[in-house]
Amino acid sequence: MNMKPQEHQKRTRIKTTTPTILCACVINPRRAVWHEVQNLKGTGSIMALAGVRVIELAGLAPAPFCGMILSDFGAKVIRVDRTKVAMTVDTQARGKQSIALNLKNPKGVAVLKRLCVQSDVVLEPYRKGVMEKMGLGPDDLLKENPRLIYARLTGYGQSGSYAKAAGHDINYLAMSGLLSMLGRSSEKPYAPLNLVADFAGGGLMCAFGIVLALLERSMSGQGQIIDASMVEGAAYVGSFMWKSRSLGLWNHPRGENLLDSGAPFYDTYRTSDGKYMAVGAIEPQFYQQLIRGLGLDDADLPTQMSVSDWPQLRETFIRVFATKTQAEWSQVFNGTDACVTPVLSLDEVLSHPHNKARGSFFKDSQGEVSPRPAPVLSRSPAEPCRSRDPFIGEHTRSVLKEYGFEQGQIDQLLSGGIVECNEAKARL
Ligand SMILES: C[C@H](CCC[C@H](C)C(=O)SCCNC(=O)CCNC(=O)[C@H](O)C(C)(C)COP(=O)(O)OP(=O)(O)OC[C@H]1O[C@@H](n2cnc3c(N)ncnc32)[C@H](O)[C@@H]1OP(=O)(O)O)[C@H]1CC[C@H]2[C@@H]3[C@H](O)C[C@@H]4C[C@H](O)CC[C@]4(C)[C@H]3C[C@H](O)[C@]12C
């Protein structure tokens, strides 16, 4: 996909035309939506989730990612921030709007209900019971909007003895069973950043659940509750680990198997300039190309799958990789099937020729690099917003107006401290 510059206007243009779609979304099933969407063709590419309105209650990392995915693919995502907070911790706010709302006040709760009545999705990242305590539980909201998709993204899910416990990625990963498999031989388990539970098993799985529920709603006309547990999401992402045990892939202790850094042909190696190469030469024909590229003779080496010889083979690979720079090894293996690639840093990915050719990473208006939304849809690709992230409460006034609040009501909410507006900060 050629990433067209974003074009906040373009998104805005699409969005200002979406109320028609929304009416269709709310009243009629899918066909009507498509009819309206077809009518908009020619006004810019229509993203897959155009017309979908999402209310995202501000959270730490997984829910913001979920909201960003929905926004990247065209949904209108309004993040509900707290009042009296100077700075957001949401670094995944691309394309979102922000309203600052005090939910500790019943009037604030009433505002949120009104937003949810006119929305398709509410996404909440709090501990079990928090939303109910505020009078914003699924019973309260679905009663008023039966088409609402109520997504609950938590660590342990809505039931079970851990449901109310605090936790973070590493705890959920531990409870999923996967953490026990991660780490090098003879070392303790090691969490790969907070990628697996927070983002893959959490934010992404929740977004998938929301899209499924939207699809189902287009047939049934009904909303539903999504109970997205990061323990279960992570475990599900890791289904292969359970399903492949019958193959004997995990028979050895942690860090001594084929895919967990046990095998020397599935590992990373330091180069002479202190960088690294990643080696994934599993199949014999690819392994042969690795050996050739390294300038080794197969006759001098133990056989590839002789597990007891892996430590010796690894020492050989370590020694050889240390003789050239990363760039030199990249040149050696470029264009081969040896499955050897440079380990790129976050700063290097943008300029790698392959990534560059595909536009896999892009710069926003602040010059910040981030990954392009994946996957790429041929007719309705995501068009990530390139403008800066919203300030807390930047869109309070405009969102309230859009959701039908009168000017007088907005003024009262502002003067009562129920909502806060930061338009001025946005103009600075
Ligand atoms: C980048 C860091 C984030 C790391 C991610 C980490 C690894 C994770 O794993 S995130 C996954 C966490 N788990 C979940 O999300 C599971 C579900 N949620 C929960 O279990 C809980 O919410 C919880 C355990 C995460 C938090 O529990 P807590 O008790 O705090 O909250 P809840 O019980 O859920 O209740 C919420 C209460 O809030 C009230 N509320 C909600 N909205 C409103 C509203 N609009 N108005 C009023 N009130 C509201 C609600 O009513 C509840 O109230 P009650 O309690 O009374 O019921 C980042 C982690 C820390 C960051 C740093 C830090 O913030 C300091 C700096 C801040 C600065 O601004 C930026 C730099 C910082 C260093 C900052 C940097 C990073 O962002 C962090 C390191």
The ligand as an SDF file (V2000), in Angstrom:
LIG
                    3D

 79 85  0  0  0  0  0  0  0  0999 V2000
    3.6730    2.0990   30.4270 C   0  0  0  0  0  0  0  0  0  0  0  0
    3.2500    1.7010   31.8240 C   0  0  0  0  0  0  0  0  0  0  0  0
    2.1320    0.7230   31.6600 C   0  0  0  0  0  0  0  0  0  0  0  0
    2.6980   -0.6470   31.7580 C   0  0  0  0  0  0  0  0  0  0  0  0
    1.6690   -1.6490   31.3780 C   0  0  0  0  0  0  0  0  0  0  0  0
    1.7230   -2.8330   32.2140 C   0  0  0  0  0  0  0  0  0  0  0  0
    2.9370   -3.6930   31.9980 C   0  0  0  0  0  0  0  0  0  0  0  0
    0.4670   -3.6640   32.0530 C   0  0  0  0  0  0  0  0  0  0  0  0
    0.5060   -4.8300   32.1410 O   0  0  0  0  0  0  0  0  0  0  0  0
   -1.0100   -2.8510   31.7440 S   0  0  0  0  0  0  0  0  0  0  0  0
   -2.2420   -4.0370   32.1360 C   0  0  0  0  0  0  0  0  0  0  0  0
   -2.7850   -3.7610   33.4780 C   0  0  0  0  0  0  0  0  0  0  0  0
   -3.9120   -4.5890   33.7950 N   0  0  0  0  0  0  0  0  0  0  0  0
   -5.1260   -4.3480   33.3160 C   0  0  0  0  0  0  0  0  0  0  0  0
   -5.3680   -3.4440   32.5560 O   0  0  0  0  0  0  0  0  0  0  0  0
   -6.1890   -5.3360   33.7630 C   0  0  0  0  0  0  0  0  0  0  0  0
   -7.5160   -4.6730   34.1240 C   0  0  0  0  0  0  0  0  0  0  0  0
   -7.3230   -3.5890   35.0400 N   0  0  0  0  0  0  0  0  0  0  0  0
   -6.9640   -3.7320   36.3200 C   0  0  0  0  0  0  0  0  0  0  0  0
   -6.7790   -4.8180   36.8390 O   0  0  0  0  0  0  0  0  0  0  0  0
   -6.7920   -2.4540   37.0980 C   0  0  0  0  0  0  0  0  0  0  0  0
   -7.3880   -1.4040   36.4210 O   0  0  0  0  0  0  0  0  0  0  0  0
   -5.3190   -2.1250   37.3840 C   0  0  0  0  0  0  0  0  0  0  0  0
   -4.7010   -3.1880   38.2750 C   0  0  0  0  0  0  0  0  0  0  0  0
   -4.5210   -2.0040   36.0980 C   0  0  0  0  0  0  0  0  0  0  0  0
   -5.2530   -0.7650   38.0920 C   0  0  0  0  0  0  0  0  0  0  0  0
   -5.9590   -0.8560   39.2920 O   0  0  0  0  0  0  0  0  0  0  0  0
   -6.4840    0.4420   40.0400 P   0  0  0  0  0  0  0  0  0  0  0  0
   -6.7700    0.0640   41.4280 O   0  0  0  0  0  0  0  0  0  0  0  0
   -5.5570    1.5750   39.8130 O   0  0  0  0  0  0  0  0  0  0  0  0
   -7.8090    0.8020   39.1910 O   0  0  0  0  0  0  0  0  0  0  0  0
   -9.2110    0.0710   39.0990 P   0  0  0  0  0  0  0  0  0  0  0  0
   -9.4560   -0.8060   40.2720 O   0  0  0  0  0  0  0  0  0  0  0  0
   -9.3580   -0.5370   37.7640 O   0  0  0  0  0  0  0  0  0  0  0  0
  -10.2320    1.3020   39.2320 O   0  0  0  0  0  0  0  0  0  0  0  0
  -10.1770    2.4320   38.4250 C   0  0  0  0  0  0  0  0  0  0  0  0
  -10.6150    3.6080   39.2510 C   0  0  0  0  0  0  0  0  0  0  0  0
  -10.5670    4.7450   38.4440 O   0  0  0  0  0  0  0  0  0  0  0  0
  -11.8210    5.3990   38.5180 C   0  0  0  0  0  0  0  0  0  0  0  0
  -12.0330    6.1010   37.2490 N   0  0  0  0  0  0  0  0  0  0  0  0
  -11.8540    5.6120   36.0060 C   0  0  0  0  0  0  0  0  0  0  0  0
  -12.1130    6.5590   35.1140 N   0  0  0  0  0  0  0  0  0  0  0  0
  -12.4930    7.6550   35.7860 C   0  0  0  0  0  0  0  0  0  0  0  0
  -12.9210    8.9530   35.4070 C   0  0  0  0  0  0  0  0  0  0  0  0
  -13.0040    9.3430   34.1420 N   0  0  0  0  0  0  0  0  0  0  0  0
  -13.2290    9.8230   36.4060 N   0  0  0  0  0  0  0  0  0  0  0  0
  -13.1300    9.4690   37.6990 C   0  0  0  0  0  0  0  0  0  0  0  0
  -12.7480    8.2560   38.0950 N   0  0  0  0  0  0  0  0  0  0  0  0
  -12.4240    7.3600   37.1570 C   0  0  0  0  0  0  0  0  0  0  0  0
  -12.7960    4.3040   38.7670 C   0  0  0  0  0  0  0  0  0  0  0  0
  -13.9840    4.7860   39.2790 O   0  0  0  0  0  0  0  0  0  0  0  0
  -12.0340    3.4610   39.7590 C   0  0  0  0  0  0  0  0  0  0  0  0
  -12.1430    4.0970   40.9980 O   0  0  0  0  0  0  0  0  0  0  0  0
  -12.2120    3.2410   42.3820 P   0  0  0  0  0  0  0  0  0  0  0  0
  -10.8260    2.7110   42.5940 O   0  0  0  0  0  0  0  0  0  0  0  0
  -12.6260    4.2430   43.4150 O   0  0  0  0  0  0  0  0  0  0  0  0
  -13.2150    2.1510   42.1840 O   0  0  0  0  0  0  0  0  0  0  0  0
    2.7990    2.9260   32.6800 C   0  0  0  0  0  0  0  0  0  0  0  0
    2.3820    2.4310   34.0950 C   0  0  0  0  0  0  0  0  0  0  0  0
    2.6690    3.6010   35.0510 C   0  0  0  0  0  0  0  0  0  0  0  0
    3.0320    4.7450   34.0870 C   0  0  0  0  0  0  0  0  0  0  0  0
    3.8680    5.8840   34.6840 C   0  0  0  0  0  0  0  0  0  0  0  0
    3.1520    6.5210   35.8970 C   0  0  0  0  0  0  0  0  0  0  0  0
    1.7860    6.8330   35.5690 O   0  0  0  0  0  0  0  0  0  0  0  0
    3.8940    7.7730   36.4200 C   0  0  0  0  0  0  0  0  0  0  0  0
    4.2350    8.8010   35.3190 C   0  0  0  0  0  0  0  0  0  0  0  0
    2.9790    9.5600   34.8700 C   0  0  0  0  0  0  0  0  0  0  0  0
    3.3260   10.6180   33.8110 C   0  0  0  0  0  0  0  0  0  0  0  0
    2.1210   11.2550   33.3990 O   0  0  0  0  0  0  0  0  0  0  0  0
    3.9700    9.8960   32.5950 C   0  0  0  0  0  0  0  0  0  0  0  0
    5.2280    9.1540   33.0190 C   0  0  0  0  0  0  0  0  0  0  0  0
    4.9560    8.1220   34.1230 C   0  0  0  0  0  0  0  0  0  0  0  0
    6.3200    7.6370   34.5910 C   0  0  0  0  0  0  0  0  0  0  0  0
    4.1310    6.9310   33.5720 C   0  0  0  0  0  0  0  0  0  0  0  0
    4.8330    6.2450   32.3650 C   0  0  0  0  0  0  0  0  0  0  0  0
    4.0650    5.0250   31.8410 C   0  0  0  0  0  0  0  0  0  0  0  0
    2.8500    5.4130   31.2510 O   0  0  0  0  0  0  0  0  0  0  0  0
    3.7940    4.0350   32.9760 C   0  0  0  0  0  0  0  0  0  0  0  0
    5.1210    3.4540   33.4220 C   0  0  0  0  0  0  0  0  0  0  0  0
  1  2  1  0
  2  3  1  0
  2 58  1  0
  3  4  1  0
  4  5  1  0
  5  6  1  0
  6  7  1  0
  6  8  1  0
  8  9  2  0
  8 10  1  0
 10 11  1  0
 11 12  1  0
 12 13  1  0
 13 14  1  0
 14 15  2  0
 14 16  1  0
 16 17  1  0
 17 18  1  0
 18 19  1  0
 19 20  2  0
 19 21  1  0
 21 22  1  0
 21 23  1  0
 23 24  1  0
 23 25  1  0
 23 26  1  0
 26 27  1  0
 27 28  1  0
 28 29  2  0
 28 30  1  0
 28 31  1  0
 31 32  1  0
 32 33  2  0
 32 34  1  0
 32 35  1  0
 35 36  1  0
 36 37  1  0
 37 38  1  0
 37 52  1  0
 38 39  1  0
 39 40  1  0
 39 50  1  0
 40 41  1  0
 40 49  1  0
 41 42  2  0
 42 43  1  0
 43 44  1  0
 43 49  2  0
 44 45  1  0
 44 46  2  0
 46 47  1  0
 47 48  2  0
 48 49  1  0
 50 51  1  0
 50 52  1  0
 52 53  1  0
 53 54  1  0
 54 55  2  0
 54 56  1  0
 54 57  1  0
 58 59  1  0
 58 78  1  0
 59 60  1  0
 60 61  1  0
 61 62  1  0
 61 78  1  0
 62 63  1  0
 62 74  1  0
 63 64  1  0
 63 65  1  0
 65 66  1  0
 66 67  1  0
 66 72  1  0
 67 68  1  0
 68 69  1  0
 68 70  1  0
 70 71  1  0
 71 72  1  0
 72 73  1  0
 72 74  1  0
 74 75  1  0
 75 76  1  0
 76 77  1  0
 76 78  1  0
 78 79  1  0
M  END
$$$$
